């Protein structure tokens, strides 16, 4: 097939483009800007657009399909041309369902933990020798692209609640028609789309209704809002909480059927995630023995609590955390793992939600387990997103921690990082942004 992707530079879209190319399709695409790693990866495959921008002349009747990315605008010139000439047009969630309609479909959703839980399910299936297609929001070790398209009998999709495309404001996960759904928890996010907690909750209510019409719902029972929604509907359901676990001298151990097994991840939230993964793979036919074999070799979650510096008396973690629930779970996990060391936590506020003055109070007390806490808040980021700038005093009040320090300049952050003591300390860096262009990873190599 000849397939063109509008907004090819997105995280999922460029991986989908590469997978389609690897499967023998002729792939083209457009975007107004493309950055690494997408830039280099598309160039390596020979499918990087020759020039950036939108070019309606690329949309012709010779195309078999146009796939529309979520970051394109409704007035995108290529989209308008595709509509005008009637070429087949699909959002990427629509395309993924169309590919997987005859497979056993698993959707893993939630405001936090969905990427980690998806990666855990995929590792367990791979460890047990099961073939599986997937869509996941992070690059996973040993899995190639973030999208896999094959003739495998199972498809596992990370289910995003964000809108599917400019033409379709339904959540992406409403396209997948799951046989099994996991919801890890609900904590208000994406306030630029869902301006109230109730509207955000409703998206997950739709997924619960849809799942229980045909399949099984697996949900975290200690989330009161989620449990209330799940209990409102009849159907096949499985509530879960964390596996029993303990911190040992060398790491963490998962307790299963009275036995302890060393694992490479830590934090109570990850023992919740792996419990959800356990129920999924049991539904897919894995035995307890296969689960244990897989969990013992399971790597730490991608982009989650990545160790970027390790000394005898100091560890630096880099974590892709931004929503309040994620920040809260991450700081607690590191505090639990290093109870006797000084914990220094740095959080960048970068997303639309985290820059929204109405939403920022949701972060209250999330950094409390840290001995020292810093917020990196670049007013230029807020300005570029046409958002009201939050003053340092407002941020300190919103986090409800008087000793929290606010950093607004990249140079000041760099000096702080360079002067972090390396004796009996742990440094936790959390962001979904880029700290104003400061390459934090390179600083610790």
C-alpha positions in Angstrom: 0.0 0.0 0.0 0.9 3.7 -0.5 0.4 5.4 2.9 0.9 9.0 3.9 1.1 10.2 7.5 0.1 13.7 8.4 2.1 14.8 11.5 4.6 12.0 11.0 7.1 13.4 13.6 5.0 12.5 16.7 6.3 9.8 19.1 3.7 7.2 18.0 3.3 8.4 14.4 7.0 8.1 13.5 7.2 4.6 15.0 4.0 3.6 13.1 5.6 5.0 9.9 8.8 2.9 10.5 6.8 -0.2 11.2 4.7 0.2 8.1 7.9 0.7 6.1 9.4 -2.4 7.6 6.3 -4.3 6.6 6.9 -3.4 3.0 4.5 -0.5 2.5 5.5 2.7 0.6 5.5 5.4 3.3 5.5 9.2 3.0 4.8 11.9 5.6 4.7 15.5 6.5 5.2 17.7 9.6 5.9 21.3 10.3 8.9 20.3 12.5 10.6 17.0 13.5 13.1 16.6 16.3 15.3 13.8 17.4 14.9 10.9 18.0 12.2 10.9 15.3 14.4 12.9 12.9 17.3 10.5 12.9 15.2 7.4 12.9 13.0 8.5 10.0 16.2 9.5 8.0 17.8 6.1 8.7 14.7 4.4 7.1 14.7 6.8 4.2 11.2 8.2 5.0 12.1 11.6 6.4 10.2 14.3 4.5 12.5 16.1 2.1 11.3 19.4 3.5 9.1 20.4 6.5 5.7 22.0 6.2 2.4 21.0 4.8 2.2 20.2 1.1 -1.3 19.5 -0.3 0.2 18.3 -3.6 1.5 15.2 -1.7 -2.1 14.1 -1.3 -3.2 12.4 -4.5 -5.6 9.7 -5.6 -2.6 7.3 -5.9 -2.6 7.0 -2.1 -4.3 4.0 -0.6 -4.5 5.6 2.9 -3.8 8.8 4.8 -3.2 8.4 8.6 -3.9 11.5 10.6 -1.9 12.3 13.7 -3.4 14.0 16.7 -1.1 17.1 16.5 -2.4 18.2 13.1 -4.9 21.0 13.2 -8.4 20.8 11.7 -7.5 23.3 9.0 -4.3 21.4 8.0 -3.9 21.9 4.2 -3.1 18.2 3.6 -6.1 17.1 5.7 -8.4 19.5 3.7 -7.0 18.1 0.4 -7.6 14.5 1.6 -11.2 15.3 2.4 -11.6 17.1 -0.8 -10.5 14.3 -3.1 -12.0 11.5 -0.9 -8.8 9.5 -0.2 -9.3 7.0 2.6 -8.5 8.8 5.9 -8.1 7.3 9.3 -6.7 8.5 12.7 -3.9 6.3 14.0 -6.3 4.7 16.7 -8.7 3.9 14.0 -5.9 2.3 11.9 -4.7 0.3 14.9 -8.1 -1.1 15.6 -8.6 -2.0 11.9 -5.4 -3.9 12.0 -6.3 -5.7 15.2 -10.0 -6.3 14.8 -9.6 -10.1 14.6 -7.1 -10.3 17.5 -7.5 -10.6 21.3 -7.3 -6.9 22.2 -5.9 -5.6 25.5 -6.1 -1.9 26.4 -4.1 -0.6 29.4 -5.3 2.8 30.5 -5.1 5.2 33.5 -3.7 8.5 34.4 -0.5 7.0 35.7 1.4 3.7 35.2 -0.1 2.7 31.9 3.2 2.8 30.0 4.9 0.8 32.7 2.1 -1.7 33.0 2.0 -2.2 29.2 5.8 -2.8 29.2 5.4 -5.4 31.9 2.7 -7.2 30.0 4.8 -7.2 26.9 7.9 -8.5 28.7 5.9 -11.3 30.3 4.4 -12.4 27.0 7.8 -12.3 25.2 9.4 -14.2 28.1 6.8 -16.9 27.7 7.3 -17.1 23.9 3.9 -15.5 22.9 3.7 -13.4 19.8 2.0 -10.1 20.2 1.3 -6.8 18.4 1.5 -3.7 20.4 1.4 0.1 20.7 3.2 1.6 23.7 4.3 5.1 24.6 8.0 4.5 25.2 10.9 2.8 23.6 11.2 -0.6 25.3 14.4 -2.6 25.5 14.3 -5.5 23.1 11.1 -4.5 21.2 12.3 -2.4 18.3 9.7 0.1 17.3 7.0 1.4 19.7 4.4 -0.1 17.3 4.3 -3.7 16.2 2.1 -4.9 13.3 2.1 -8.6 12.4 -0.2 -11.7 12.3 0.1 -12.3 16.0 -3.1 -13.4 17.7 -2.9 -10.8 20.5 -2.7 -7.0 20.4 -1.7 -4.9 23.5 -2.4 -1.2 23.3 -1.4 1.5 25.8 -4.8 3.4 26.0 -4.5 7.1 26.0 -7.4 9.2 27.1 -6.3 12.1 24.9 -8.4 13.0 21.8 -7.9 10.7 18.8 -7.5 13.4 16.1 -8.7 17.0 15.2 -11.7 15.3 13.5 -12.5 13.0 16.4 -12.5 14.3 20.0 -13.2 10.9 21.6 -10.3 9.4 23.6 -8.0 7.2 21.6 -8.9 4.2 23.8 -12.5 4.3 22.6 -11.4 3.1 19.2 -9.8 -0.2 20.3 -12.9 -2.2 21.5 -11.0 -4.2 24.1 -11.6 -7.7 25.2 -9.6 -6.9 28.3 -9.1 -3.4 29.8 -6.9 -2.3 32.7 -7.4 1.0 34.4 -4.6 1.8 36.8 -6.2 4.8 38.4 -7.8 8.2 37.6 -6.2 11.5 38.5 -7.3 14.7 36.7 -5.0 15.6 33.8 -5.0 17.2 30.3 -6.9 20.3 31.7 -6.5 22.0 28.3 -8.9 19.4 26.9 -10.9 18.3 30.0 -11.4 21.5 32.0 -13.2 19.8 35.0 -12.5 16.6 37.0 -15.9 15.4 36.0 -15.3 15.6 32.3 -12.0 13.8 32.7 -13.6 11.0 34.8 -16.3 10.6 32.1 -13.7 9.4 29.6 -12.9 6.5 31.7 -16.5 5.8 32.4 -17.0 5.4 28.7 -14.1 2.9 28.6 -15.6 0.9 31.5 -19.0 0.7 29.8 -17.5 -0.3 26.4 -15.3 -2.9 27.9 -18.0 -4.6 30.0 -20.2 -4.9 26.9 -17.8 -7.6 25.5 -15.0 -8.3 27.9 -13.3 -8.1 31.3 -12.3 -5.0 33.3 -9.2 -5.1 35.6 -9.0 -2.1 37.9 -7.1 -0.7 40.9 -9.4 -1.1 43.8 -7.9 1.5 46.1 -8.7 4.4 43.8 -12.1 5.5 45.2 -13.3 7.3 42.1 -12.4 4.4 39.9 -13.9 1.8 42.2 -17.1 3.8 42.3 -17.3 3.9 38.5 -16.5 0.2 38.1 -19.1 -0.8 40.7 -21.7 1.2 38.9 -21.7 -1.3 36.0 -22.4 -5.0 35.7 -20.0 -7.3 34.0 -16.8 -9.4 34.4 -14.4 -7.5 36.7 -11.2 -8.0 38.6 -10.1 -5.6 41.3 -6.4 -5.6 42.2 -4.0 -4.0 44.7 -0.2 -4.3 45.0 1.6 -7.6 45.3 3.1 -8.1 48.7 6.8 -7.0 48.6 9.7 -6.0 50.6 12.9 -4.0 50.4 16.0 -6.1 50.7 19.7 -5.2 50.9 20.2 -5.6 47.1 16.9 -4.2 45.9 13.2 -5.3 46.1 11.5 -8.7 46.3 8.1 -9.7 45.1 6.2 -12.1 47.3 4.1 -14.7 45.5 2.4 -17.7 47.0 4.6 -17.5 50.1 7.9 -17.2 48.2 10.1 -14.2 47.6 11.6 -13.3 44.2 14.2 -10.6 43.6 13.1 -8.0 41.0 14.7 -5.1 39.2 12.0 -2.5 39.9 11.0 -0.9 43.2 8.2 1.3 44.6 4.7 0.4 45.8 3.2 1.7 42.5 5.3 -0.7 40.5 4.1 -3.7 42.6 0.6 -2.4 41.8 1.4 -2.3 38.1 2.9 -5.8 38.0 -0.3 -7.1 39.8 -2.4 -5.7 37.0 0.0 -7.2 34.4 -0.3 -10.6 36.2 -4.1 -10.6 35.8 -3.8 -9.7 32.1 -1.3 -12.4 31.2 -3.4 -15.0 33.2 -6.3 -14.0 31.0 -4.1 -14.6 28.0 -3.1 -18.1 29.1 0.2 -17.8 30.9 0.8 -20.0 33.9 2.0 -18.8 37.3 5.4 -20.5 36.5 5.7 -18.4 33.3 4.7 -15.3 35.2 7.4 -15.8 37.8 10.0 -16.7 35.2 9.2 -13.5 33.4 9.0 -11.2 36.4 12.5 -12.3 37.6 14.0 -11.0 34.3 11.8 -7.9 33.9 13.9 -4.7 33.5 13.1 -1.5 35.3 10.4 0.6 33.5 11.5 2.6 30.5 12.1 6.3 31.2 11.0 5.6 34.8 13.5 6.1 37.6 16.5 5.7 35.3 19.8 5.7 37.1 22.0 8.2 35.4 24.8 8.3 38.1 25.7 5.7 40.6 28.4 6.2 43.2 29.1 4.3 46.4 27.2 6.8 48.5 25.1 8.7 45.9 22.5 7.9 43.2 21.0 10.2 40.7 17.6 9.2 39.2 16.0 10.7 36.1 12.3 10.1 35.8 9.6 11.0 33.2 7.1 12.3 35.7 4.9 15.3 35.3 1.3 14.6 36.6 0.7 15.0 40.3 -0.1 11.3 40.9 3.1 10.3 39.0 5.3 12.8 41.0 3.8 11.6 44.3 4.4 7.9 43.5 7.9 8.5 42.2 9.1 10.6 45.3 7.6 8.0 47.7 9.3 5.2 45.8 12.7 6.8 46.0 12.2 7.7 49.7 11.3 4.1 50.4 14.2 2.7 48.5 16.7 5.1 50.3 15.3 5.8 53.7 18.6 6.8 55.3 19.9 9.2 52.7 19.2 12.8 52.0 16.7 13.0 49.2 16.9 16.1 46.9 14.0 16.3 44.4 13.8 18.6 41.4 10.6 18.8 39.3 10.1 20.7 36.0 6.6 22.1 35.4 6.3 21.8 31.6 3.0 20.4 30.4 -0.2 22.4 29.8 -1.7 21.0 32.9 1.3 21.6 35.1 1.5 25.2 33.9 -2.1 26.0 34.5 -2.6 28.1 37.6 -6.0 26.5 38.3 -4.4 23.0 38.2 -1.1 23.6 40.0 -2.6 23.2 43.5 -3.1 19.5 42.6 0.6 19.2 43.3 0.2 20.0 47.0 2.4 17.9 49.2 3.7 15.7 46.3 7.3 16.6 47.1 7.0 16.3 50.9 9.0 13.1 51.3 12.1 14.9 49.9 14.5 16.6 52.3 15.1 19.4 49.8 12.6 20.2 47.0 13.0 22.4 43.9 10.7 23.5 41.2 12.0 24.4 37.8 9.5 26.8 36.2 10.5 28.6 33.0 8.2 31.6 32.4 9.1 31.5 28.7 7.5 28.0 28.5 4.2 29.3 29.9 4.4 32.3 27.6 5.0 30.2 24.5 1.8 28.2 25.4 -0.1 31.5 26.0 -0.7 30.7 29.6 -0.7 33.0 32.6 2.7 33.0 34.3 2.7 31.7 37.9 5.0 33.7 40.3 7.3 31.8 42.7 5.2 32.8 45.7 2.1 31.2 44.0 4.0 28.0 43.4 5.3 27.7 46.9 1.8 28.2 48.3 0.3 25.8 45.8 2.7 23.0 46.7 2.0 23.8 50.4 5.6 23.6 51.4 7.2 26.8 52.7 10.9 25.7 52.1 10.4 24.7 48.5 12.7 26.7 46.1 11.7 27.9 42.7 14.3 28.1 39.9 13.5 30.0 36.7 16.7 30.1 34.8 18.7 27.3 33.2 22.0 28.5 34.4 20.8 28.5 38.0 19.6 25.0 37.7 22.9 23.9 36.2 24.8 25.4 39.1 22.5 23.6 41.6 23.1 20.3 39.8 26.9 20.8 39.7 27.0 21.4 43.4 24.8 18.6 44.7 26.7 16.8 47.4 27.8 13.3 46.6 28.0 11.9 50.1 25.0 10.0 51.4 22.5 11.7 49.1 20.0 10.8 46.4 19.1 13.2 43.6 15.7 12.7 41.9 15.1 14.7 38.7 11.6 14.7 37.3 10.4 16.2 34.0 8.6 15.6 30.7 10.3 18.7 29.3 13.9 19.7 28.7 14.8 22.1 31.5 15.1 25.1 29.1 17.5 23.2 26.8 19.8 21.9 29.6 21.0 18.3 28.8 20.8 16.9 32.3 21.8 13.4 31.2 25.1 14.6 29.7 26.0 16.4 32.9 26.1 13.1 34.8 28.0 11.0 32.2 
